Amino acid sequence: MAIMKWNKQSKRRVRQIKQKVIGFLFACTVIFMAGYSINESYSSSNGAHSEALTLEKEQAFIQLILPVSQTMYEIYGIRPSVSIAQAILESDWGESELAAKYNNLYGRKTSDINNAILMETSEFTDGEWVIISDYFKVYSDVTESIEDHAKLMVEGTDWNPELYHPVIEAQTYQEASQALQQSGYATDPDYPQKLVEIIERYELYKYDVPR
């Protein structure tokens, strides 16, 4: 009888322990899933926050150079959409070393080494990308860089003053982007496509109207 009583009590105790263990495991599972959900939400929220900050920085850069680009359009006929897209592409949103330290938004080179910085750059030559060193212009501010870019489109180079006139005379931003490539502004064969993609993604074409 004593043994049977012990067995009954033991079984009852075991059942109680099992129930507590199951309850504990269930609680742990709930807590874990809640924590996982919170972490996922945090990661998602953090990613969205980071994306929002990036978009905010991009829009800030566009708004920074927009007024000068619009003025250059009124004076020289350089489309703001193309001018801004070039600045974005060439300077990596103003964060390249050339832009951040020397206010050169367009990768303008120069033979005047007294007002230049020697830097490495990538050039597409004979079907492949190569690294070269060259002298690049140094500007006091980004406004000076934008104005110099506009004057280049109008005045051209020493060997061809009308070199970039097709860019100004283009009827659309697509034609202007293509004209830059054909005029030899950049060696990248995908340069026109990259400009058009930037213009359309950020709707820069809406600035190609007189103020």
Secondary structure, DSSP 8 states (H G I E B T S, - for coil): -HHHHHHHHHHHHHHHHHHHHHHHHHHHHHHHHHHHHHHHHHHHHHHHHHHHHHHHHHHHHHHHHHHHHHHHHHHH---HHHHHHHHHHHHTTTTSHHHHHH--SS--B-S-GGGEEEEEEEEEETTEEEEEEEEEE--SSHHHHHHHHHHHHHH--SS-TTTTHHHHH-SSHHHHHHHHHHTTS---TTHHHHHHHHHHHTTGGGG-S--
